[in-house]
Amino acid sequence: MDGMSVTRHPMVLRQARHDAEHGDPATQRLAAELDDARRHLSQAHEQLRITLNSIRHGIMILGRGGTVQLCNARAVELLQLPSRFMEGEFDIQDVTAILTTPDVMVSDGGDSATIHRDDGQVIRIQLDSLADGSKVLLVEDITRERRREESLYLAESENRGLFENAVCGIYRDKPDGTPVRANRALVNFNGYETEAEYRAAVQLNGGNWYVDLERPAMFQQLMATAGEVRDLVSEVYSHRTRKKLWITENAWYVRDHAGKPVYIEGTIQDATERVKGLAEIERQANTDPLTGAASRFHFMNTLNAITRNVSAACVLFIVDLDQFKEVNDMLGHGAGDAVLKTVAGRLKSATGDSATVARLGGDEFAVLMSGASATMQADITSAAIVRAMRQPIEIEGHNAVIGASVGVALFPAHAANSEELLNHADVALYHAKSNGKSKACIFDHAMKRRL
């Protein structure tokens, strides 16, 4: 039969037909029923043939003696059997002989076998026993499945390699903070040797990760509003050692098909050196490297911040040394540097810790004091500055009296903004120098008109 082979008994069928045609009516009725049964059997056989040849799996049925009783076209194709297997009875040894050719590698696994061909095709054969002692061979082409498995394995291996060997910490937590996964960098960052040890310790005692107690609320707010956190720099504790470290953190939600967050994933990188570097840059920008006083940059930022507040009050002192050029000319720049350092220290002592003492450049200094009480005592403070600057300064075994002139201006009494306040303090300084030096003058508008 085309498409599959079955065991036939033609002699038995011909004898039954002859007896039915030449017998009595009962026998003839039996013959008619036999014809109907034969026709139905033929139809069922044809339907089975079409069905078996249309499925994508190969099927082979073996009798109890090991003979091939049925073999569909897909089995012939997948096993690369000769077409004669579709036409008659063959023994299973005939199939085995074909499958053991040199270009075919068969790996046995009990009731199953896998064929690996040189062209990359992979065929799986599954053997199942029936109740009557016969057996059914199911033949499948699993090439695509194996390739997909290999691709998934390679992708998983790559991801696992990236996860384990990344220099930054990588984690996956439940939304409540329970750790699910942590790579080696994060485990070591927290003072542990293994991921299991880290997870157990954190589950037992989560502790507080952030040094700033308000940081967790900020993190949760960012996640709730934006669904992610990007480059969040925070000071944290190493879980085991409680050592303080700075990190930069990125985090995002992993959501299910309904959009509900099921995990929080993120990366953590040690930012301690970065923060130290930024702090050093900020220190250098805000500090005069010679005297240790505030830099002009820091002074102007502070002054602008105060004068932008219309309800604020402050007093500005501009201090200019009277005899500094002579020291530089006679004793050199080294001596001049020593004088500038001494002046900065004396200004801090005379004005207190709340004042901002800045070196604006050369031998010019500024002192900024905020608050109403500071403006009310501007004359007292300016007099104290002048006295401090009149004290001798020891330079290379000599005592030198440098002296200083001071210009004073008040905000908001004398100016509406920082630029005007600086200008009016300079006007007062010019007036002090013009009237004998080593004195202080508080600005008034008559000075500006005379100038």
Protein Blocks (a to p, Z undefined) as FASTA:
>chain_A
ZZiacdddfklmmmmmmmmmmmcfklmmmmmmmmmmmmmmmmmmmmmmmmmmmpmbdcdd
ddfkopafbdcfklmmmnopafklmmmccdfklmmmmmmcfkbccddehjaccdddfkop
acdddddddfkopacdddddfklmmmmmmmmmmmmmmmmmmmmmpcbdcddddfkopafb
dcfklmmmnopabfklmmmmmmmmnojfblblmlmmmmmmmmmmnopaehiacddddfkl
opacdddddddddddfkopafbdcdddddfklmmmmmmmmmmmmmpcfklopacfklmmm
mmmmmmmpmkbccdddddddfklmmmmmmnojklmmmmmmmmmmmmmmmnojkbccddfb
hjbccdddedjklmmmmmmmmmmmmmmmmpccdeehiacdebpaddddddfklocbfklm
mmmmmmmmmmmmmnopaiacdddfklmmmZZ
